[in-house]
Amino acid sequence: MASNRFDSISHQDPSSASLIREHTSQSEDNSFLKTTETKSELENARPTHRSKKTAATIYTSFVRWWPELLSCTFAIAVFLVLALVLRPYQGKILSSWPLAITINTFVAICMLLIKASLAMIVSNGIGQLKWVWYSKPRPLEDLQQYDSASRGVVGSLGLMWTHRNGRRMIPLLGAILTIILTLVDPFGQALVQLENCTVVDPSIRSTIATTHHANLLNTDRIYILNGGAMGPMMIGMLNESLIPPVTFDCPTGNCTYPDPYRSGGFCSKCSDVSDQVVATNESTWYWEEANFTLSVNTGSQYVSGQSGVLQMAAQRTTSADTIASVQVMGSQLTQCKDNSTTPWRCRTYGAAVCEINPCVVSYTGKVETGNLKETVVATSEVWSSGVETYNNYMGSIDVSCLNTSERNALQHAGFHLKPDTSWLAYNVSFYRQNSSYIVVNGSDVRPECIYIMDRQQISAMNSLFFNDGFINTIVSTMSSPTGLFIFGEIQWQAIWNGGVMDFVDIQRAFDGLTKGLTTYARSNPRDSIEGGLGDSFRNGTSYRNTTCIQLQWQWISYLATALIGTILFLIGTMIMTRTSLEVNGQDYKISILPLMFHGVAFRDPEASFKNPGFIDDMTAEAEKLYVQFEPAERGWQFVEKKIT
């Protein structure tokens, strides 16, 4: 039965067999088509899978490194806050700092936050690089080097020695950054320097005296110079540095008057005319212009009934163009040094003519520690003659002071103002007392632009300079029963100086005389009630000493270097991790858990594991033991490798 059934199955109808073969053939064709379609779909899907893998890699990096990325962002933000907050206070006074904490405390806090953020990144990065390092067989001892480097400077120095060949730049950079971050604090303290400084204080007014119309006359006698002017003049002839300073007000003790300010005063000018002196013999000199004869012979000259050796003579001459013109001649001069610097001493005599004139002086000034120092920047002697009928004033206008309407009024009145005109001489034809304006040929000009010298004061000065005791004088050696002595006014004796006199000494004496007179004039202006322009003070700038903030920006570059280096280190560490280890695997960083869970997989546990009990023994074994971090039976482990 069975055989029959088998036979019946085996012997099928030919047409049925043909159908089976056809069905089989169609199935094979369909299977081939499906296989072809599947391969085509896989090939088309490969770019998409590759893109997804790249996206997954980036995503994994961000997920596993988000604390470091957040710390990096935080460090950058604090760095920018530090720079932006400090920048507006460069050179500012310390009291302008707005925060409740001091500026040094603010810098210290910012430095601490930046340092902590960057140190965490570097420490974790070095810790991660040890796992990357063991992507190939390495000495187990290097594991300790990386772990120590992630903890401080000493370990970083050891890691630098391990990678001294420079083949591993990222670990080397991490070790260097660890050392750099250790030094952030002292460089941060150097960023802000608190220095003593002087700053403008607009709340304090400072002034210095000038005059447009001085009051030099004695209150009782209109043609006599005020006795108060004599002292500064005499002192100036002897030593102008001893002249009392002009009136000024500087409450802080430090003020400046940088813009040139002007004041009426007096100027001198001396000329060396020694070539006009003729030597009549070896011991006598004659100056024809001055009608001087000086001789070394005792008794050869008789001055005021006194006999002696005439050493020096000075006399005032009449001049319509100046307040005073003084002729000075000296002899018996000694101590020749050089003919170019001491010509009078080298020839033993000399002569000079000096003039004194009213002028307007331009100054700049400053007060330091309560002491005034002025510098003369320009002088002007442009004055009207002041000799017209009913005109007792010499006048001068400061053209730079005029406004447009005043310029137009003066030009309309017939005055010629050229582009380079600085001073304008004019006659005061009418003076309006107790008024803000002076009428000049029908033109109104503000008082602050006008300088006046009246003829009464000039006459008083002429009287003074005609006085025998002041200008017309001699210096001679006089004989007496007790011996020789010097005769003459004390100021001229000081100028002659025992024969150590030269032309520069004459010029210096007359400069000092006019400076002393100008100083007195500036401090004693003629009041407007008395027919003058009133007092005039020039405002200055007051400074006070305080503490200022000085930022040493070169030190912030140190912090910027550490920040940029850490960013590059973080990027390099993430790239090395992704290219050396599994995508979703071994971002262990500084964690010791992988060692606890995985340990070392020895090739021959019985032969390799010697159970060292001391750290020195462990170190010795680690130097000889090469391992590689790779997949093993228990997952990823340090697997012992044989290095030949």
KAWOMO-V235175 format. One record per run of one state. SS is the DSSP state (alpha for helix, beta for strand, coil for the rest). FROM is the first residue (numbers start at 1). TO is the last residue. If there is no record, write none. Layout:
# KAWOMO-V235175
ss from to
SS FROM TO
SS FROM TO
This chain:
# KAWOMO-V235175
ss from to
coil 1 1
alpha 2 10
coil 11 13
alpha 14 64
coil 65 65
alpha 66 87
coil 88 92
beta 93 93
alpha 94 96
coil 97 102
alpha 103 133
coil 134 137
beta 138 139
coil 140 140
alpha 141 149
coil 150 152
alpha 153 162
coil 163 168
alpha 169 182
coil 183 183
alpha 184 191
beta 192 200
coil 201 206
beta 207 211
coil 212 213
beta 214 214
coil 215 216
beta 217 217
coil 218 224
beta 225 225
coil 226 227
alpha 228 238
coil 239 239
alpha 240 242
coil 243 247
beta 248 249
coil 250 253
beta 254 272
coil 273 273
alpha 274 276
beta 277 281
coil 282 283
beta 284 287
coil 288 291
beta 292 295
coil 296 300
beta 301 303
coil 304 305
beta 306 317
coil 318 323
beta 324 331
coil 332 342
alpha 343 347
coil 348 348
beta 349 368
coil 369 370
beta 371 380
coil 381 392
beta 393 398
alpha 399 401
coil 402 403
alpha 404 412
coil 413 422
beta 423 426
coil 427 429
beta 430 430
coil 431 436
beta 437 440
coil 441 442
beta 443 446
alpha 447 449
beta 450 454
alpha 455 466
coil 467 472
beta 473 480
coil 481 482
beta 483 487
coil 488 489
alpha 490 499
coil 500 502
alpha 503 523
coil 524 524
beta 525 525
coil 526 527
alpha 528 530
coil 531 534
beta 535 539
coil 540 540
beta 541 551
coil 552 552
alpha 553 580
coil 581 592
alpha 593 598
coil 599 599
beta 600 601
coil 602 604
alpha 605 608
coil 609 614
alpha 615 624
coil 625 625
beta 626 632
coil 633 634
beta 635 641
coil 642 644
